[in-house]
Amino acid sequence: MESLENFLAESPWMTNLTQEQQALVRNTLFEKHFQAGDIICRKGSPAVEWVGIIEGLAKISCESHTGKQISFITGIPSGSWIGEGSLLKDEHRRYDIVALRDCRIAFMPKQTFFTLLEESISFNRFLLIHFNERLGQFIGYMEYDRFLSPEARVARSLASMFNHDLYPGMHYKLEISQEELGNLSGISRQRVNQALHVLQTAGIVDVKYGAITILDVEALKSFEA
């Protein structure tokens, strides 16, 4: 089990903080546990914490006016931080953060977040890179949601989790179920199974029960069918 201290040590923004700033983070951060299907942060709730995924897998989604669940980006794996935009704009959250599997979640209080923002140049630089990468994800999502085949949607969903600026803890062997991948890609588990077979035949992934090993990330990013 990942310890909270190890999780912080692996967060790229943490290492360049002063000792006083690091102590502030450790003293104010708190942890909660969520089961698969739980809403970690609800749409419309006040944004009062920055959210880190210690363990587990989550997604960002909301319900359209027709009742359809819309996922905005692909999975948010362990080692990730999310929700800084709502904090900076001082607004209520515009989306749900949903646990796709059992999760341990770290919450950084708003006051701590803004103290780091005001005092740390390296923390500001991290957030700038974070925003730029997240924007690229959203633009990419708009493209593949409208135009790509189910096989390409699955490929993009997998590839997007290999962005080390956003998800520094990712490994090339993903312990992810086909049902979870279907939730991320917006297609059925059966269709995911077919898509993974296509990707495996192409030599891009290796599929085993409960795990997918990525053999070629660049091929995933550019895959079309």
CORJOCOR-V415414 format. One record per backbone hydrogen bond with DSSP energy under -1.0 kcal/mol. CO is the residue of the C=O (numbers start at 0). NH is the residue of the N-H. E is the energy in kcal/mol with one decimal. If there is no record, write none. Layout:
co:nh:e
CO:NH:E
CO:NH:E
//
This chain:
co:nh:e
2:6:-2.3
3:7:-2.2
4:8:-2.5
5:9:-1.8
7:10:-1.2
10:13:-1.8
13:16:-1.5
17:21:-2.7
18:22:-2.2
19:23:-2.0
20:24:-2.1
21:25:-2.5
22:26:-2.3
23:27:-1.4
24:28:-2.3
29:106:-3.0
31:104:-3.1
33:102:-3.1
34:37:-2.4
37:98:-2.8
40:96:-2.6
41:44:-2.1
44:92:-2.8
45:47:-1.1
47:109:-2.3
49:107:-2.8
50:81:-2.9
51:105:-2.8
52:78:-3.3
54:103:-2.2
56:99:-2.7
56:100:-1.2
57:75:-3.3
58:97:-2.7
59:71:-2.0
60:95:-3.6
61:69:-3.2
63:66:-1.8
67:63:-3.0
69:61:-1.8
75:57:-1.8
76:79:-1.4
79:52:-2.7
81:50:-2.2
82:86:-1.2
83:87:-2.4
84:88:-2.0
85:90:-1.8
92:43:-3.3
95:60:-2.3
96:39:-2.8
96:40:-1.3
97:58:-2.0
98:36:-3.4
102:33:-2.7
103:53:-2.0
103:54:-1.5
104:31:-2.4
105:51:-2.9
106:29:-1.8
107:49:-2.6
108:112:-2.3
109:113:-2.4
110:114:-1.7
111:115:-2.2
112:116:-2.0
113:117:-2.0
114:118:-1.7
115:119:-2.6
119:123:-1.6
120:124:-2.3
121:125:-2.3
122:126:-2.1
123:127:-2.2
124:128:-2.2
125:129:-2.5
126:130:-2.9
127:131:-2.2
128:132:-2.5
129:133:-2.5
130:134:-2.6
131:135:-1.8
132:136:-1.7
133:137:-2.2
134:138:-2.4
135:139:-2.3
136:140:-2.7
137:141:-2.1
138:142:-1.4
139:143:-2.5
140:144:-2.5
142:146:-2.1
148:152:-2.5
149:153:-2.3
150:154:-2.1
151:155:-2.7
152:156:-2.4
153:157:-2.3
154:158:-2.7
155:159:-2.6
157:160:-1.0
158:161:-2.1
162:166:-3.5
166:169:-1.5
171:213:-3.2
173:175:-1.3
173:211:-2.6
176:180:-2.3
177:181:-2.0
178:182:-2.1
179:183:-1.8
180:184:-2.3
181:185:-1.9
181:186:-1.4
187:191:-2.1
188:192:-2.2
189:193:-1.7
190:194:-2.4
191:195:-2.9
192:196:-1.7
193:197:-1.8
194:198:-2.3
195:199:-2.7
196:200:-2.4
197:201:-1.6
198:203:-2.4
199:202:-1.5
203:214:-2.5
203:215:-1.4
205:212:-2.8
207:210:-2.0
210:207:-2.6
211:173:-3.3
212:205:-2.3
215:219:-1.6
216:220:-2.2
217:221:-1.5
//
